[in-house]
Structures are given as structure tokens and as C-alpha cells.
């Protein structure tokens, strides 16, 4: 494997930033080679043992494959965000955090994963990697950089103290309760304090021949499906053929239910007693005889190994695997990052989650300097349905879709 010239140059820049600030943030667009660039830094740096933290599944496999293929002299360990609690903090000289926006950027509270990560990064130089470091708001940078002792915001011990200086405080009413909103920030002020840490690169700068293009497909629901959708929307309840009832007594439950219904599935949650005789929540999924999206895919693309279909809900996987034997069936959240789909001609988004960052990352899975054909990402949407609201919010408004966007439209 021979590194691209851009990766060599990026590694030189990154190493200089890392030596000076103990933090280097590679905010390169998807598919531009930031993983190998970070390895090139590690190979040149005065370190011996390097810990790489990434997502489980294909991103993890991708790092293992990269290290198998690329000759290296340092000692590397690849782990996942969910395995950090098993590691000893004294073992590492350099930490590489892949897809850094995922588990450590939440605010105002810090997650258990953040605390496990901090035990390992304390006093260690860090290379952050993400194509979308702060896709929703600059507020996502504080807790990421707080993993380092040398964060430019080191004097702020918590998010709220930092937000009092760098944020814009607002409140709004949700379910008749006053809620504090911390998402708005003083972007120019934050950028001025952090821009020296970032190394950026776009696909356009690398002359990628094709950029992703969204193609919207409007799915016409059958009269029976449309009537069921409207019934659930109005009455907030669904009764299955087996007599079991699903109640949608909150906005969140209702939008999830309607979103699933568009794709022909539903999920029922219910309490059970565990081995200690304490109540816990369990669930069961229903695959319904609603196949408008499935039939649309068959009519327009068939079933080939040049096609990938991304779903959001687990029950959708069952439905899709029943109908498609050759297409690649992928969970759209898990496979939004770290997966190379350059070989795929048709990427079809059966349903998507609520995250702008995931939407942005997901669109770029086919991007590659060697790709010869245009990249078209196909979204299956129901006009005036939840899927349209989600798509327009995360792609046009560039913000996460939450309950406040939920419109009670009749189909």
C-alpha cells in the first residue's frame, strides 16, 4: 500500500500540530484517507504503543485490515468505544480516536464512554478523526477536546461553565415544561480558539471524479396502509392481528411508530420480570404485510449484488432479507461510517435515523477516487409522512430531528 501524496503532506502537518499542541484533529471529508494519515503520524512520532479507538463492526475491521496491509514499526492496538473499560491507562503513548463525534461529543452531560475514554487519554497526545466534528453545533467540540489535558478550554471544568462564555443560552417549552437549550454557540469565538488544531481536506481538493447526489423517490402508499397510518396518527394506538395492543402515548413513541409503519414494521415494548423479580422492559417486532417500499425497489432496481439497502429498524432487516437475496442489506446507523461501498452502484436508503452527522457520513460511502460512475443516493420517502420530515430536517436544515419538528399531518 502506497500512501497518497495528500496523506503524506497531511501527516507532516498533523505531526507538527501534535508536537506543538498535543492535539491534532483531522477533519477530512469521508473517503479522503485520514486513517492512514494518522498512522503515518504515529510512525514518525516519538511513541511506541498506539491505541486506536473506533466503532465496532466494519470500522473496527477496516482498521485491522489497514494495519495488516500497511507496513509499520510501532505497536498498535485497535479497540472499540464499548471496550475501553477493559484497558489499562498506563499502556499507551498516543491515542487515535476515530469517528470522534460519535460517543464523546454529547452535552451537557458526559457519557460513561466519555469517562472511560478520559481515563486512557489523561496526559496523552490525541489524534481526533472525523468528517463531521460538529455537524449539529460547535457545542459538540467542548467534551471531545476536554479528553485532552491541553484542550484550549482546559480551564472550564464542565460544559455549563464553558457554555456560559461560548454558548447562547435559550429556553423553550416541550410538553408544557420549560427546557434549557444549550445547542446554540458563539461559532466565531469557538473557531478562533480551536482552528489551530484542525487539519482539513475535501474530496474536491483531491479531484474526486464524483460527489454524492441525493435522488428522492416518492412512495405511494396503498389505501389500506394510508388509512392505517392515519388511524394510528389520530388514535395513537395499533391493535395487531394477535390481539396485542401498541399504545403511542407520547410524541416520541408516535413518530417512531409511524416511521416504522411506512416501511412495513412495528415494535411493541412491554414490562417483564427479570431473574431478580424486578421489572425490565422487553420488546417484540412485527413484520407487517406492507410492502410498498419493497415493491418499489424491485420494480426500479431488481435484486443485484451492485445494490445496497440501508435500513434503520431491526425488523426492517428481517423484511428486506426475505425479499432480497443478492443485495447488500446494511444497518444505516452502524454502517454510516467507516464502510467502503465504492463497488455499489445503487445505494438505497430504506429508512434513516434522526442524525445530521449520520446522514452526511452515510451519503459518502460510495465516494472513491477510483470510482468511474456517478454517485446517486436514493431516498425512499412518503410525501407528508415522517420520512419526508426527517429527510428535510437533517439534510436541508442540518439539524437533528426531534419531537419539536413532528407535524401531525394526515396522509
Residue, then its C-alpha position, 0 to 999 in steps of 0.5 A: x500500500x502506497x500512501x497518497x501524496x495528500x496523506x503524506x503532506x497531511x501527516x507532516x502537518x498533523x505531526x507538527x500540530x501534535x508536537x506543538x499542541x498535543x492535539x491534532x484533529x483531522x477533519x477530512x471529508x469521508x473517503x479522503x484517507x485520514x486513517x492512514x494519515x494518522x498512522x503515518x503520524x504515529x510512525x514518525x512520532x516519538x511513541x511506541x504503543x498506539x491505541x486506536x479507538x473506533x466503532x465496532x463492526x466494519x470500522x473496527x475491521x477496516x482498521x485491522x485490515x489497514x494495519x495488516x496491509x500497511x507496513x509499520x514499526x510501532x505497536x498498535x492496538x485497535x479497540x472499540x468505544x464499548x471496550x475501553x473499560x477493559x484497558x489499562x491507562x498506563x499502556x499507551x503513548x498516543x491515542x487515535x480516536x476515530x469517528x470522534x463525534x460519535x460517543x464523546x461529543x454529547x452535552x451537557x452531560x458526559x457519557x460513561x464512554x466519555x469517562x472511560x475514554x478520559x481515563x486512557x487519554x489523561x496526559x496523552x497526545x490525541x489524534x481526533x478523526x472525523x468528517x463531521x466534528x460538529x455537524x449539529x453545533x460547535x457545542x459538540x467540540x467542548x467534551x471531545x477536546x476536554x479528553x485532552x489535558x491541553x484542550x484550549x478550554x482546559x480551564x472550564x471544568x464542565x460544559x455549563x461553565x464553558x457554555x456560559x462564555x461560548x454558548x447562547x443560552x435559550x429556553x423553550x417549552x416541550x410538553x408544557x415544561x420549560x427546557x434549557x437549550x444549550x445547542x446554540x454557540x458563539x461559532x466565531x469565538x469557538x473557531x478562533x480558539x480551536x482552528x489551530x488544531x484542525x487539519x482539513x481536506x475535501x474530496x474536491x481538493x483531491x479531484x474526486x471524479x464524483x460527489x454524492x447526489x441525493x435522488x428522492x423517490x416518492x412512495x405511494x402508499x396503498x389505501x389500506x396502509x394510508x388509512x392505517x397510518x392515519x388511524x394510528x396518527x389520530x388514535x395513537x394506538x395499533x391493535x395487531x392481528x394477535x390481539x396485542x395492543x401498541x399504545x403511542x402515548x407520547x410524541x416520541x413513541x408516535x413518530x417512531x411508530x409511524x416511521x416504522x409503519x411506512x416501511x412495513x414494521x412495528x415494535x411493541x415494548x412491554x414490562x417483564x420480570x427479570x431473574x431478580x423479580x424486578x421489572x425490565x422492559x422487553x420488546x417484540x417486532x412485527x413484520x407487517x404485510x406492507x410492502x410498498x417500499x419493497x415493491x418499489x425497489x424491485x420494480x426500479x432496481x431488481x435484486x443485484x449484488x451492485x445494490x445496497x439497502x440501508x435500513x434503520x429498524x431491526x425488523x426492517x432487516x428481517x423484511x428486506x432479507x426475505x425479499x432480497x437475496x443478492x443485495x447488500x442489506x446494511x444497518x444505516x446507523x452502524x454502517x454510516x461510517x467507516x464502510x467502503x461501498x465504492x463497488x455499489x452502484x445503487x445505494x438505497x436508503x430504506x429508512x434513516x435515523x434522526x442524525x445530521x452527522x449520520x446522514x452526511x457520513x452515510x451519503x459518502x460511502x460510495x465516494x472513491x477516487x477510483x470510482x468511474x460512475x456517478x454517485x446517486x443516493x436514493x431516498x425512499x420517502x412518503x410525501x407528508x409522512x415522517x420520512x419526508x420530515x426527517x429527510x428535510x430536517x437533517x439534510x436541508x436544515x442540518x439539524x437533528x430531528x426531534x419531537x419539536x419538528x413532528x407535524x401531525x399531518x394526515x396522509 
